[in-house]
Amino acid sequence: MSSVGTFGYFNQARLGIFAAQKGLSVAGNNISNINTPGYTRQRLEQKSFYAAGADRYYSAYDARTGNGVLCTGVSQLRDPYLDIRYRSQVSNVGAMDAKLAGLEGIQAILDEVGKGDDDFGVISDKLHKVYEALQMLNDQTGHAVYDTQVRAAAQALADQFRAYASRLTEHYNNAAKGFKEDVTAVNNLLSNIRDLNAAIRKSEIHGDNALELRDERNLLIDQLSEYMKIDVIYTEEDIGGGDTVEKLIIKLGGANPDGAVETDSSTLVDGIYATQFSITQVPKPNPKYDPNAQAGAPGFGEFLKPDGTGTNVLAEAALIDSPNFDLTIAELRDIKGKLLYTSEKSEWKAYTPADPNNFDGKPTTVEKDGVITVTMYQKTKDGKWLQQTYTKTPSKAVNLDDNDLYGALQSVRESLTEAGEFSTADTINNVDENAATKRGIPYYQKALDLLAKQFAETFNSANQGYMRNEKGEFLGKDGNVLQVNGKPVTDEKDLTEQQKKDLLVGFNMFSTRGDTDNAEGITASNITISKTWASGEQIISSFVKPANQETATTDSSNILHMIALFSKKMDYLPNQITPNGTNTPMFNGTFEEMWENVGFVLGSDMNKTSTMLDNYFAASVELDTSRDSVSGVDLNDEAMSLMQYQKSYNAACRLMTTLDAMIDKLINGTGILS
C-alpha cells in the first residue's frame, strides 16, 4: 500500500469500518447468549496491518503511516487453570453427593426415631415387647396365654427384621440399576465429546475455530468430571503441510493411592477416538460346586456353562457381571468403530543380512497379538544395509483397579460393595486396604443379619439343655441321676456324645422358615419363629426338676435367664456372617446397644459426608464464580464495548467522508479559477 498515495487512506477507513462492524457483531452475540448454559464470552482479535517491502517511489525521508487494522479472528476468554481446579473440585462434590444419597437411602429404611411405642425406635420397641412379655411369663409360668404373648412379640420382631432386610435389598437393587444408568451416562458423554472433537477438528481444518462447539464440549467435560476425576490435555496434531489442529486428550486423574498402579491414568478420549465403560464380565460360579465330584455329577465344575452344566474350563463358562461391580474400559475407537493404533518409528540401524547374496531388501510385515511391525531396509553407497522398524500398537481394553476412579461413579459403586468391618482379610490385603473403614449397603445388611442371627442363636440355646435335679445332677430319660463310675454327673463335659444327643431337652425358638425348626443360616431376611413353637409348644421354663414332681412347671429359672440375656453384653463377630471375616469383635454390648451402634455409625458417616459435601460445594461455587468472572458475559462490559465500537465506526465513517471531500476537491477543483 502506498504511503504517499491519497487513495491508500481509503483502505484504512474501510478496514476500520469492517473492524467496528465485526466488534459490534461479537458484542451483540455475547449479549444474546448471556443466559446460554456453558457459553464462553468471545472477543474480537485485531492487529495492525503491516505490509513489508518498499514502494516504488518510497523515499527514505518519507514518514510512513500504518495501513489500517486486520481482524485476525474471534477467541474465547477462558482460564485453563480455573477449569482444572473447578473440575477437580466437582469430582469431590460428585463423590460426596452420591455417597450421601446412598446413606440417606439407608437412613430412610433404618430410621429409628420415634416410630415405635413410647418414642422407641421400631426394632428397639420390638425388643422391649419381647422383654416385657417374658417378664409377664415369669410371673405366670406355665400359662399358655402368656407364652403366646411372648411368641407373638418374637414373631413381630422377626417380621420387622425381615421387613428391614427386604427394604435394604430393594435399595441395593435400585442402586445397582442406578449404577448401570450412570455407566451409560458416562458412555454417552464420552461418545459426544469424541464426536465434538471430530467436528471441531474438521472446522479447524477449514479455518473455523468452532467456538460454539467448544462451549458444548466444555459443558460435557464439566459433567464428566462429576462422575470421575479426570485430566484434560490440549495438544497439537500435525495434519501435514506444516499445519496443525488442536487435539483434546482426556485421561483418568490418577485417583489410585497405590503408586504402582498405572491403570488409574488410562486414556478415555484421544482426539477423535474414545473408550466406553462396562461392568467387568466374570465366569458364572457353580453354587453346587463339589471339588470331589466327577464329570457329569450335579456338583461337578467350578463354573457353569450357558446351558447350566458344570465346567472347569474358563473359556466354556457363561459370563456374568462382576459381583464387585468392577469396571472395564474398552479399546479407543472412532465414530465408525475404527480402532486406534499408536505408531512408533525407530532410528536407522546397521543390519547384516543372514544371506547377503539372496537378500533383496524388501520390507517385511509381522503381526503378533495385534501389534503390526513393518521393517524397512536401505542400502548405503558403500554396500552396507540399514534397518528401520515401524510399530503399530492397537488400543487395548483395560480392567480398572478397585480404586482407580474417584467421583460419583465410584461412590455409587462403593455403596454397593463396601462391607466395612465385615470385609475379609483378602479384600483388605489385595483389593482395598481401606475397605474396613468404608461402609455401604452390604455393611448395614450384614450388621442387621448379625444382630438377628445372634439374637436367634442366643435364645435357641437358652431354650435347650439337659434336665437336672435340685442338686445340679444330670437326669436321664427315666428321671434317674446319670452316673459315671458310680458318681453322679454334674458337668456337661462328662456326657458322651450320644447322651448329649439323646438327652437334649427343648427346641429352637427361631428358625429359617416357619415350616421347620432348622436354625442353620439364620439371617435378617429369613428369621421367623420355629414350627414347633408356632404349633403351640411352650418355652422351657426350667431345666431343674424338683423332687417328687413330674414336670417343672412352677420353676421359672430359665425365663429369668432369658430376661437376663437382654442386659448381657456380648461380642459381635463379623466372621459369624462373613466367611473368612475377622474374628475381632466389631462391637460389644447388649442387643439394643448393638442396634443403637448401627444407627450411630450411620449417623456418624452421614454427618461426616454432609460436612465434606458442604465444604466441597462451597469451594466449587467459589471457583465457578471465578470462572464466570473470566468467561461469563457481563452487561456492563458489553455496553462499554458497544459504545467503543460505535464511536470507532462513526470515526471511520467520518474519515471516509473527509477523504471523499478531499479527493473531490483534488479531482474537480484543482486548476479551476474561481
KOLTIKOL-577777 format. One line per field, with one value per residue (C-alpha): z, y, x; residue in one letter. Coordinates in pm, 1 decimal. Layout:
c3: c(Z,...)
c2: c(Y,...)
c1: c(X,...)
type: c(A,...)
//
This chain:
c3: c(0.0,-90.4,182.0,-44.2,-249.3,-137.3,-231.3,11.8,305.1,181.7,278.8,633.6,663.9,501.5,736.4,1034.6,939.7,896.4,1233.1,1409.5,1246.3,1344.7,1700.3,1725.7,1597.3,1859.4,2142.3,2023.0,2013.7,2371.5,2489.9,2311.2,2481.0,2831.0,2960.4,2747.7,2972.2,2909.5,2681.2,2692.5,2630.4,2290.6,2194.9,1857.4,1790.5,1598.3,1488.2,1290.1,917.9,809.2,450.1,417.1,146.3,-4.0,-258.4,-599.0,-511.5,-148.6,-3.5,294.3,415.2,384.3,707.6,668.8,837.5,920.3,669.1,883.1,1103.4,1044.8,1222.7,1278.2,1441.2,1735.6,2054.4,2385.8,2727.0,2943.0,3220.0,3184.9,3541.3,3680.6,3464.2,3611.1,3969.7,3915.8,3760.7,4037.9,4295.8,4107.8,4133.9,4511.3,4508.0,4288.9,4514.2,4839.1,4689.7,4558.4,4885.2,5092.1,4866.3,4928.4,5305.3,5304.5,5129.6,5411.6,5673.9,5525.4,5592.4,5929.7,6074.1,6435.3,6570.2,6741.5,6522.2,6798.4,7119.4,7393.0,7144.6,7099.2,6757.4,6573.5,6642.8,6992.6,7057.7,6935.8,7159.9,7455.8,7371.3,7388.9,7715.5,7870.5,7754.5,7915.6,8240.4,8237.5,8161.1,8453.4,8686.0,8526.5,8448.7,8274.9,8148.9,7772.4,7716.6,7843.8,7638.4,7336.8,7410.3,7406.5,7080.2,6925.6,7035.3,6897.5,6568.3,6542.6,6598.8,6332.6,6092.0,6144.6,6079.7,5751.7,5654.6,5704.3,5518.0,5227.9,5200.6,5214.2,4933.0,4731.9,4795.2,4682.6,4361.4,4285.5,4349.1,4114.0,3841.2,3906.5,3877.5,3537.0,3426.7,3542.2,3334.8,3034.1,3102.0,3116.0,2787.7,2623.4,2746.7,2611.0,2274.0,2247.3,2340.4,2075.1,1812.3,1904.3,1875.9,1524.4,1432.7,1582.3,1402.6,1071.5,1131.1,1221.2,902.9,710.7,908.5,1161.5,1536.7,1607.6,1933.6,1999.3,1961.5,2211.7,2457.6,2422.6,2468.9,2781.8,2926.9,2866.6,3020.9,3331.8,3353.5,3307.5,3593.0,3829.8,3761.9,3786.4,3839.8,3500.3,3342.4,3031.8,2797.6,2490.2,2230.1,1861.3,1586.4,1265.7,963.4,703.1,502.6,815.4,952.0,1293.5,1464.7,1829.2,1979.8,2307.2,2530.8,2847.6,3094.5,3433.9,3702.8,3884.6,4183.8,4300.0,4608.6,4507.6,4302.3,4139.2,3968.9,3623.9,3508.9,3703.8,3427.3,3138.4,2833.0,2788.8,2487.4,2232.7,1975.8,1754.2,1945.9,2272.8,2500.4,2664.5,3020.1,3102.4,3408.7,3401.5,3296.8,3513.4,3485.3,3637.0,3955.2,4024.7,4358.3,4397.5,4319.9,4477.4,4422.1,4458.1,4209.3,3886.3,3539.9,3479.7,3850.1,3981.9,4174.7,3901.8,3776.6,3946.8,3678.8,3487.2,3109.8,2934.0,2937.8,3317.1,3326.6,3522.3,3378.1,3495.4,3163.9,3183.4,2809.9,2830.0,3126.5,3094.3,3174.8,3424.7,3563.0,3834.6,4180.1,4287.5,4003.7,3867.4,3555.7,3222.9,2968.9,2608.4,2324.9,2184.2,1868.6,1641.1,1547.0,1279.1,1515.1,1376.4,1629.5,1736.0,1656.7,1814.8,1578.5,1670.9,1441.9,1530.0,1413.5,1117.2,1246.4,1085.6,962.4,841.2,623.0,703.4,333.5,167.9,-181.3,-169.3,35.7,-175.8,89.8,54.6,356.7,589.8,792.8,1108.8,1319.7,1672.0,1931.3,1716.6,1704.6,1346.0,1288.5,947.4,888.2,616.4,466.2,290.8,118.9,160.2,-107.0,40.5,6.6,369.9,485.3,731.2,909.5,1045.0,1212.7,1224.8,1505.3,1515.9,1852.9,1883.5,2172.6,2427.9,2687.7,3047.6,3363.5,3620.6,3970.7,4267.8,4347.7,4001.3,3999.9,4224.6,4187.3,4172.2,3980.6,4238.1,4532.2,4395.4,4332.1,4687.0,4828.0,4651.0,4752.8,5073.8,5386.8,5643.8,5938.3,5755.2,5485.5,5455.1,5500.3,5131.6,5035.3,5264.3,5154.4,4781.0,4680.2,4903.1,5211.0,5341.1,5293.7,5670.2,5703.0,5406.2,5472.5,5200.2,5184.2,5244.0,5582.4,5708.2,5561.1,5738.0,6064.5,6060.7,5978.3,6263.1,6516.6,6400.1,6399.2,6742.4,6893.3,6745.0,6838.4,7190.3,7263.9,7078.1,7300.8,7611.9,7536.2,7506.3,7771.4,7997.9,8286.5,8635.5,8986.4,9258.9,9335.5,8978.8,8885.3,8529.1,8485.6,8225.6,8033.7,8313.3,8563.4,8740.4,8805.8,8548.6,8692.5,8574.3,8775.9,9044.5,9074.8,8965.7,8651.4,8727.6,8435.5,8073.8,7951.3,8121.9,7896.7,7596.3,7250.6,7227.7,7565.1,7455.6,7151.1,7331.3,7648.6,7497.3,7600.9,7439.9,7088.1,6865.1,6921.3,6587.6,6251.0,5888.0,5783.2,5961.4,5847.3,6004.4,6322.1,6125.9,6257.2,6038.7,5833.8,6006.7,5871.2,5899.2,5568.9,5676.6,6056.2,6189.9,6486.1,6453.7,6353.9,6698.9,6880.0,6630.2,6683.0,7049.6,7233.0,7535.2,7622.4,7864.6,8193.6,8383.2,8336.4,8708.7,8805.0,9171.4,9377.8,9367.3,9066.9,8714.9,8527.9,8615.5,8574.3,8866.0,8849.0,8610.6,8637.8,8260.9,8197.2,8433.5,8239.5,7913.2,8071.1,8186.2,7829.5,7736.8,7965.5,7892.8,7694.3,7425.8,7135.2,6779.3,6545.2,6169.3,6082.1,6206.4,5891.6,5650.5,5576.4,5623.1,5800.7,6105.2,6446.9,6613.5,6772.0,6580.5,6891.2,7247.4,7414.1,7456.9,7171.8,7196.3,7225.6,6915.1,6723.6,6854.8,6743.5,6386.6,6394.3,6547.5,6274.1,6006.1,6162.1,6200.6,5837.1,5719.7,5931.9,5808.7,5445.4,5471.2,5618.9,5344.9,5078.8,5215.0,5210.9,4860.8,4727.8,4873.8,4714.5,4378.2,4386.3,4458.4,4169.0,3937.6,4028.8,3946.2,3613.3,3541.4,3614.5,3333.0,3089.1,3165.8,2983.6,3178.4,3051.2,3172.3,2980.2,2668.1,2691.3,2702.1,2400.5,2211.1,2280.6,2190.1,1858.3,1778.9,1821.7,1621.3,1346.2,1341.5,1330.5,1046.4,851.5,917.4,787.2,474.7,427.5,481.4,231.2,-17.8,16.1,-22.7,-334.9,-481.0,-434.2,-578.4,-886.1,-954.9,-805.5,-886.0,-1151.3,-1175.1,-1135.0,-921.3)
c2: c(0.0,336.1,572.7,873.4,794.0,958.9,661.1,438.2,602.0,479.1,129.4,244.7,377.3,66.7,-171.8,45.0,26.2,-350.4,-395.0,-181.4,-377.5,-709.1,-585.4,-482.8,-828.2,-1006.4,-788.3,-847.6,-1223.8,-1211.4,-1023.4,-1258.3,-1560.1,-1416.0,-1687.5,-1974.5,-2252.7,-2310.8,-2009.6,-1850.8,-1480.2,-1409.2,-1136.9,-991.7,-1027.6,-735.3,-633.4,-351.7,-425.2,-418.8,-459.0,-549.9,-408.8,-60.2,131.3,209.4,574.4,521.1,785.9,736.2,1071.0,977.8,944.5,607.0,562.3,244.2,51.6,1.1,-279.3,-651.7,-874.2,-1195.0,-1395.2,-1437.5,-1604.2,-1716.1,-1578.5,-1883.1,-1956.5,-2317.8,-2317.4,-2233.0,-2508.4,-2763.8,-2655.8,-2641.9,-2988.1,-3135.3,-2981.6,-3100.4,-3456.8,-3410.7,-3276.5,-3563.1,-3822.2,-3686.1,-3612.3,-3967.7,-4114.8,-3904.6,-4000.3,-4368.0,-4316.0,-4119.4,-4413.3,-4640.5,-4389.0,-4379.9,-4755.9,-4781.5,-4455.4,-4548.8,-4210.8,-4222.8,-4480.7,-4732.1,-4704.6,-4467.0,-4297.2,-4609.4,-4697.1,-4978.1,-5256.6,-5125.1,-5126.8,-5486.7,-5593.2,-5427.0,-5605.7,-5944.5,-5842.2,-5731.3,-6047.8,-6263.6,-6073.1,-6138.8,-6506.8,-6519.7,-6416.2,-6664.6,-6963.8,-7246.5,-7040.7,-7084.2,-6740.8,-6565.8,-6791.6,-6694.3,-6327.7,-6397.3,-6587.2,-6300.8,-6044.3,-6261.1,-6302.9,-5924.9,-5876.1,-6136.5,-5971.6,-5636.9,-5787.6,-5932.4,-5606.2,-5409.2,-5673.7,-5667.1,-5288.4,-5288.8,-5544.6,-5326.9,-5025.1,-5229.9,-5337.6,-4980.0,-4857.8,-5128.9,-5010.8,-4653.9,-4753.0,-4910.8,-4597.2,-4386.2,-4603.2,-4545.2,-4169.8,-4166.9,-4358.4,-4106.5,-3819.1,-3982.5,-4050.1,-3693.8,-3545.5,-3764.6,-3654.3,-3287.6,-3335.6,-3466.0,-3172.3,-2916.1,-3078.1,-3059.1,-2695.5,-2603.3,-2764.0,-2534.0,-2226.8,-2202.4,-2209.5,-2360.0,-2167.4,-2275.9,-2641.2,-2582.2,-2439.9,-2750.9,-2971.5,-2784.0,-2830.2,-3206.4,-3223.1,-3046.9,-3307.0,-3591.3,-3455.3,-3508.2,-3881.8,-3923.0,-3738.3,-3655.1,-3481.6,-3272.2,-3219.7,-2994.9,-3080.2,-3013.2,-3271.1,-3249.2,-3275.8,-3229.0,-2935.8,-2770.3,-2723.3,-2836.2,-2854.9,-2883.1,-3232.5,-3296.1,-3587.3,-3689.4,-3932.4,-4064.2,-3837.4,-4085.2,-4138.6,-4467.0,-4410.5,-4708.8,-4562.7,-4898.9,-4894.5,-4732.5,-4808.9,-4505.1,-4285.3,-4470.6,-4266.2,-4206.6,-3975.1,-3934.6,-3677.8,-3843.7,-4173.1,-4261.1,-4557.4,-4698.7,-4826.9,-5162.3,-5381.9,-5645.3,-5988.6,-6286.9,-6663.1,-6769.7,-6969.5,-7304.6,-7271.6,-7651.4,-7696.3,-8006.1,-8040.0,-8417.6,-8458.8,-8649.8,-8514.0,-8519.0,-8519.9,-8233.7,-8070.5,-8102.8,-7791.8,-7469.0,-7271.7,-7304.2,-7318.1,-7123.5,-7444.0,-7472.2,-7767.8,-7753.7,-7699.0,-7626.5,-7463.9,-7084.8,-7046.2,-7257.9,-7073.1,-6836.4,-6474.0,-6251.1,-5901.2,-5886.6,-5906.7,-5645.3,-5416.2,-5391.2,-5177.5,-5228.8,-4957.3,-5073.8,-5003.6,-4649.6,-4630.3,-4353.4,-4286.6,-4558.8,-4816.1,-4792.2,-4895.8,-4650.6,-4757.9,-4591.3,-4569.5,-4566.4,-4536.6,-4641.3,-4485.3,-4634.4,-4901.0,-5115.1,-5450.8,-5756.5,-5994.6,-6364.5,-6436.5,-6115.7,-6271.8,-6351.4,-6052.6,-5818.9,-5550.3,-5570.5,-5455.0,-5724.2,-5716.1,-5918.7,-5921.7,-6065.2,-6015.8,-5737.5,-5545.9,-5480.5,-5440.5,-5321.9,-5340.2,-5122.3,-5174.3,-4930.3,-4989.9,-4734.9,-4624.8,-4844.9,-5153.1,-5182.5,-5226.5,-5017.4,-5122.9,-4920.2,-5052.8,-4906.3,-5044.3,-5002.1,-5097.2,-5124.7,-4974.8,-5240.3,-5283.4,-5207.4,-5366.2,-5088.9,-5143.5,-5110.6,-4752.9,-4614.3,-4392.0,-4106.2,-3927.7,-4004.1,-4329.9,-4469.8,-4358.6,-4541.4,-4846.2,-4839.0,-4810.7,-5141.6,-5323.7,-5193.1,-5400.1,-5210.9,-5432.7,-5732.6,-5710.8,-6014.3,-6008.5,-6095.9,-5785.6,-5561.4,-5704.4,-5744.0,-5515.8,-5211.8,-5150.8,-4907.3,-5146.0,-5189.0,-4817.7,-4793.7,-4880.9,-4925.5,-5111.4,-5452.7,-5332.6,-5248.6,-5567.0,-5776.7,-5582.0,-5649.7,-6015.9,-6042.7,-5899.2,-6126.2,-6431.3,-6360.6,-6294.2,-6613.8,-6834.8,-6693.4,-6770.3,-7102.0,-7207.2,-7074.4,-7284.6,-7608.1,-7800.1,-8104.5,-8182.5,-8171.3,-8218.9,-7959.3,-8070.3,-7996.0,-8361.7,-8464.6,-8679.0,-8947.1,-9004.0,-9227.1,-8945.7,-9114.7,-8947.3,-9024.4,-9176.4,-9238.8,-9483.5,-9468.0,-9090.0,-8851.6,-8648.5,-8274.5,-8141.7,-8140.6,-8241.4,-8575.7,-8660.7,-8881.7,-8752.4,-8994.8,-8880.6,-8517.5,-8605.1,-8821.9,-8620.9,-8270.4,-8110.2,-7813.2,-7673.2,-7387.6,-7078.8,-6930.7,-7091.2,-7000.8,-7080.2,-7119.7,-7479.3,-7608.6,-7596.8,-7564.7,-7265.7,-7305.5,-6993.8,-6755.5,-6400.1,-6093.7,-6185.2,-6532.0,-6527.7,-6646.7,-6842.3,-7216.1,-7470.4,-7631.7,-7303.0,-7188.1,-7511.7,-7424.2,-7577.0,-7364.1,-7219.1,-7433.3,-7253.2,-7455.6,-7738.8,-7817.2,-8096.8,-8067.9,-8383.6,-8574.7,-8372.6,-8499.6,-8168.6,-7845.3,-7600.8,-7368.5,-7300.8,-7009.2,-7003.5,-7035.1,-6748.8,-6536.4,-6642.9,-6527.8,-6196.4,-6151.2,-6202.5,-5861.9,-5690.2,-5921.0,-5772.6,-6000.0,-5986.3,-5947.7,-6117.4,-6039.5,-6395.4,-6519.1,-6364.8,-6332.7,-6647.4,-6571.6,-6249.9,-6122.4,-6274.9,-5940.3,-5813.6,-5524.3,-5435.0,-5549.4,-5479.7,-5581.7,-5647.2,-5296.5,-5137.1,-5325.2,-5189.4,-4839.1,-4868.5,-4940.0,-4617.9,-4429.9,-4548.4,-4448.3,-4105.2,-4051.4,-4143.2,-3915.7,-3624.9,-3657.7,-3692.4,-3399.2,-3174.8,-3266.0,-3211.3,-2864.3,-2771.5,-2906.5,-2743.7,-2404.6,-2430.8,-2533.2,-2238.0,-2002.4,-2145.4,-2135.7,-1769.9,-1706.2,-1886.2,-1686.5,-1360.8,-1451.9,-1641.5,-1512.6,-1229.4,-902.2,-647.9,-353.9,-474.3,-541.8,-199.5,-36.8,-245.8,-137.3,229.1,181.2,9.7,254.7,553.0,372.2,305.8,671.3,792.7,555.3,672.9,1035.7,958.9,808.7,1120.5,1353.2,1161.3,1172.5,1551.8,1590.8,1378.7,1557.4,1886.4,1738.7,1599.6,1853.9,2171.0,2167.7,2425.1,2588.8,2963.2,3090.1)
c1: c(0.0,141.3,246.8,213.1,-92.4,-415.4,-633.2,-442.2,-612.2,-948.6,-833.6,-761.4,-1113.2,-1263.7,-1078.7,-1174.4,-1542.3,-1521.0,-1344.9,-1606.5,-1889.3,-1732.3,-1676.0,-2040.4,-2138.4,-1924.8,-2058.5,-2413.9,-2354.6,-2224.6,-2531.4,-2771.6,-2606.1,-2588.9,-2825.7,-2690.3,-2550.2,-2181.9,-2138.7,-1794.0,-1752.5,-1598.8,-1353.7,-1253.4,-881.9,-727.1,-380.1,-227.5,-199.7,162.7,281.9,650.3,872.3,905.4,700.2,846.4,855.2,947.4,1172.9,1394.5,1268.8,902.0,704.7,527.6,194.2,2.1,-203.1,-510.9,-639.1,-691.3,-945.5,-749.5,-1026.2,-1260.0,-1133.4,-1281.3,-1195.6,-1115.0,-868.1,-741.4,-608.3,-953.1,-1104.1,-861.0,-931.5,-1307.1,-1328.2,-1116.4,-1349.4,-1657.1,-1521.5,-1516.6,-1871.5,-1991.9,-1825.6,-1969.0,-2311.2,-2350.0,-2221.9,-2462.7,-2753.1,-2675.9,-2656.4,-2981.9,-3147.2,-3028.2,-3139.1,-3489.1,-3509.3,-3336.0,-3469.7,-3546.3,-3658.2,-3996.0,-4166.8,-4227.2,-4429.1,-4308.6,-4076.1,-3866.6,-3730.0,-3905.1,-3652.9,-3589.6,-3963.4,-3995.7,-3707.5,-3879.4,-4203.0,-4028.5,-3861.9,-4193.4,-4371.3,-4101.2,-4140.3,-4514.0,-4448.4,-4207.0,-4490.5,-4729.5,-4511.7,-4691.4,-4987.0,-5022.4,-5174.0,-4860.1,-4636.5,-4848.8,-4777.5,-4403.2,-4444.0,-4642.1,-4381.3,-4100.0,-4286.1,-4332.4,-3958.4,-3875.6,-4121.4,-3950.3,-3607.8,-3735.7,-3904.0,-3581.7,-3381.8,-3628.3,-3615.4,-3235.5,-3231.9,-3468.3,-3245.5,-2944.7,-3118.7,-3223.0,-2868.5,-2735.6,-2973.9,-2867.4,-2502.1,-2564.2,-2750.1,-2455.3,-2221.2,-2448.3,-2448.3,-2066.6,-2050.0,-2282.6,-2066.3,-1750.0,-1914.3,-2044.9,-1706.5,-1542.1,-1796.3,-1746.0,-1369.3,-1419.5,-1647.1,-1406.0,-1113.1,-1294.8,-1387.8,-1029.8,-901.0,-1135.2,-1027.4,-1314.0,-1247.2,-1592.7,-1626.3,-1984.7,-1882.2,-1603.2,-1855.7,-2069.4,-1763.8,-1653.6,-2000.8,-1979.4,-1631.1,-1764.6,-2041.4,-1792.6,-1580.4,-1875.9,-1859.2,-1481.9,-1157.1,-1004.6,-706.4,-779.6,-483.1,-472.6,-207.5,-145.6,-199.4,4.7,-224.9,51.1,176.4,308.7,-44.2,-167.7,-504.6,-594.5,-622.2,-803.7,-698.4,-883.7,-729.1,-831.3,-696.0,-471.5,-700.1,-544.2,-322.6,-106.9,176.9,247.6,-94.1,-91.5,-444.4,-572.1,-426.6,-590.5,-690.6,-1064.0,-1059.3,-779.7,-889.1,-1148.8,-1119.5,-1294.6,-1348.0,-1660.1,-1713.4,-1868.7,-1905.2,-1631.9,-1751.9,-1654.3,-1723.9,-2054.9,-1979.8,-2139.3,-2326.8,-2329.5,-1961.3,-1806.2,-1429.9,-1463.3,-1748.4,-1686.4,-1766.2,-2138.8,-2230.7,-2452.7,-2167.5,-1906.2,-1729.4,-1631.3,-1820.6,-2144.9,-2179.7,-2458.2,-2666.2,-2631.3,-2392.1,-2067.0,-1721.1,-1367.9,-1269.6,-1283.3,-1339.6,-1656.6,-1811.0,-2105.0,-2018.8,-2198.1,-2144.5,-1880.6,-2044.8,-1790.9,-1907.8,-1553.4,-1524.8,-1350.7,-1277.4,-1283.9,-1041.5,-1032.0,-1244.1,-1371.2,-1733.3,-1718.2,-1570.1,-1217.2,-953.8,-684.1,-327.6,-25.9,270.7,638.2,939.5,1293.4,1615.0,1805.4,2042.3,2311.1,2183.4,2370.4,2162.3,2191.3,2240.1,2373.6,2369.2,1996.2,1876.4,1660.5,1585.7,1207.7,1001.5,870.4,549.2,489.5,172.7,169.7,-105.2,-247.3,82.9,196.1,569.1,695.0,1069.8,1226.0,1574.2,1806.5,2138.4,2414.4,2659.6,2930.9,2709.5,2602.5,2241.6,2041.6,1723.5,1428.1,1110.6,760.1,542.7,166.4,18.3,-361.3,-550.2,-643.5,-916.1,-816.0,-954.0,-962.6,-831.9,-1067.5,-956.4,-880.2,-1188.9,-1294.0,-1625.2,-1995.0,-1944.2,-1701.8,-1917.5,-2221.6,-2004.4,-1867.5,-2219.8,-2288.0,-1969.7,-1814.6,-1884.5,-1674.9,-1579.1,-1724.3,-1453.7,-1229.0,-853.4,-816.3,-1015.7,-812.3,-475.7,-537.2,-823.2,-863.5,-652.1,-916.0,-1209.0,-1260.9,-1345.4,-1582.3,-1945.2,-2201.8,-2531.1,-2361.9,-2233.8,-2581.4,-2725.9,-2464.4,-2496.2,-2869.6,-2803.8,-2554.1,-2796.1,-3079.3,-2850.5,-2703.2,-3046.8,-3192.5,-2897.2,-2881.0,-3245.9,-3240.0,-2952.2,-3127.9,-3436.6,-3237.3,-3045.0,-3033.6,-3261.7,-3107.1,-3229.2,-3209.0,-2852.0,-2737.9,-2704.9,-2792.0,-3101.9,-3166.1,-3487.3,-3611.3,-3568.9,-3280.8,-2944.6,-2676.5,-2363.5,-2007.4,-1800.2,-2063.8,-2051.7,-2334.9,-2262.0,-2259.2,-2052.3,-2171.5,-1827.3,-1868.2,-2163.9,-2099.5,-2182.7,-2471.5,-2604.2,-2581.4,-2786.8,-3043.1,-3094.8,-3116.0,-3444.9,-3619.4,-3648.4,-3535.9,-3748.7,-3636.8,-3569.7,-3508.7,-3866.4,-4196.4,-4235.1,-3913.2,-3705.7,-3380.9,-3183.9,-2876.0,-2803.2,-3044.5,-3026.7,-3245.7,-3409.9,-3529.9,-3567.9,-3904.6,-4038.0,-3988.4,-4251.8,-4253.9,-4304.6,-4566.1,-4758.9,-4814.7,-4519.3,-4427.4,-4089.9,-3890.7,-3934.1,-3673.5,-3426.2,-3442.1,-3682.0,-3789.0,-3816.4,-4146.7,-4273.4,-4319.5,-4283.1,-4109.8,-4399.1,-4353.2,-3979.3,-3909.1,-3530.8,-3487.7,-3731.8,-3524.0,-3216.2,-3379.9,-3474.0,-3115.1,-2993.4,-3136.7,-2886.4,-2594.3,-2306.6,-2171.4,-1925.6,-2049.3,-1803.5,-1801.7,-1692.3,-2029.4,-2177.7,-1884.7,-1681.3,-1309.6,-1404.9,-1221.4,-1284.1,-1217.0,-1540.9,-1693.7,-1895.2,-1955.1,-2286.4,-2647.1,-2889.8,-3030.9,-2687.2,-2575.3,-2872.5,-2812.0,-2448.7,-2562.5,-2763.2,-2472.6,-2235.0,-2485.8,-2539.1,-2164.9,-2097.5,-2377.9,-2258.1,-1900.0,-2009.0,-2251.1,-1980.8,-1734.6,-2002.8,-2079.3,-1709.7,-1651.2,-1967.1,-1872.9,-1527.3,-1677.9,-1919.9,-1631.3,-1429.2,-1729.7,-1779.3,-1414.0,-1456.4,-1769.0,-1587.3,-1347.1,-1566.5,-1915.1,-2088.8,-2112.1,-2365.0,-2156.0,-1850.7,-2053.1,-2222.7,-1878.4,-1773.4,-2083.2,-2008.2,-1644.0,-1716.1,-1995.7,-1763.9,-1496.0,-1748.1,-1859.8,-1499.0,-1406.8,-1711.1,-1615.4,-1263.5,-1416.3,-1634.3,-1337.3,-1123.9,-1409.8,-1433.4,-1056.8,-1041.7,-1343.8,-1161.5,-841.7,-1010.2,-1278.2,-1133.3,-764.5,-661.5,-1004.6,-1009.9,-1286.9)
type: c(M,S,S,V,G,T,F,G,Y,F,N,Q,A,R,L,G,I,F,A,A,Q,K,G,L,S,V,A,G,N,N,I,S,N,I,N,T,P,G,Y,T,R,Q,R,L,E,Q,K,S,F,Y,A,A,G,A,D,R,Y,Y,S,A,Y,D,A,R,T,G,N,G,V,L,C,T,G,V,S,Q,L,R,D,P,Y,L,D,I,R,Y,R,S,Q,V,S,N,V,G,A,M,D,A,K,L,A,G,L,E,G,I,Q,A,I,L,D,E,V,G,K,G,D,D,D,F,G,V,I,S,D,K,L,H,K,V,Y,E,A,L,Q,M,L,N,D,Q,T,G,H,A,V,Y,D,T,Q,V,R,A,A,A,Q,A,L,A,D,Q,F,R,A,Y,A,S,R,L,T,E,H,Y,N,N,A,A,K,G,F,K,E,D,V,T,A,V,N,N,L,L,S,N,I,R,D,L,N,A,A,I,R,K,S,E,I,H,G,D,N,A,L,E,L,R,D,E,R,N,L,L,I,D,Q,L,S,E,Y,M,K,I,D,V,I,Y,T,E,E,D,I,G,G,G,D,T,V,E,K,L,I,I,K,L,G,G,A,N,P,D,G,A,V,E,T,D,S,S,T,L,V,D,G,I,Y,A,T,Q,F,S,I,T,Q,V,P,K,P,N,P,K,Y,D,P,N,A,Q,A,G,A,P,G,F,G,E,F,L,K,P,D,G,T,G,T,N,V,L,A,E,A,A,L,I,D,S,P,N,F,D,L,T,I,A,E,L,R,D,I,K,G,K,L,L,Y,T,S,E,K,S,E,W,K,A,Y,T,P,A,D,P,N,N,F,D,G,K,P,T,T,V,E,K,D,G,V,I,T,V,T,M,Y,Q,K,T,K,D,G,K,W,L,Q,Q,T,Y,T,K,T,P,S,K,A,V,N,L,D,D,N,D,L,Y,G,A,L,Q,S,V,R,E,S,L,T,E,A,G,E,F,S,T,A,D,T,I,N,N,V,D,E,N,A,A,T,K,R,G,I,P,Y,Y,Q,K,A,L,D,L,L,A,K,Q,F,A,E,T,F,N,S,A,N,Q,G,Y,M,R,N,E,K,G,E,F,L,G,K,D,G,N,V,L,Q,V,N,G,K,P,V,T,D,E,K,D,L,T,E,Q,Q,K,K,D,L,L,V,G,F,N,M,F,S,T,R,G,D,T,D,N,A,E,G,I,T,A,S,N,I,T,I,S,K,T,W,A,S,G,E,Q,I,I,S,S,F,V,K,P,A,N,Q,E,T,A,T,T,D,S,S,N,I,L,H,M,I,A,L,F,S,K,K,M,D,Y,L,P,N,Q,I,T,P,N,G,T,N,T,P,M,F,N,G,T,F,E,E,M,W,E,N,V,G,F,V,L,G,S,D,M,N,K,T,S,T,M,L,D,N,Y,F,A,A,S,V,E,L,D,T,S,R,D,S,V,S,G,V,D,L,N,D,E,A,M,S,L,M,Q,Y,Q,K,S,Y,N,A,A,C,R,L,M,T,T,L,D,A,M,I,D,K,L,I,N,G,T,G,I,L,S)
//
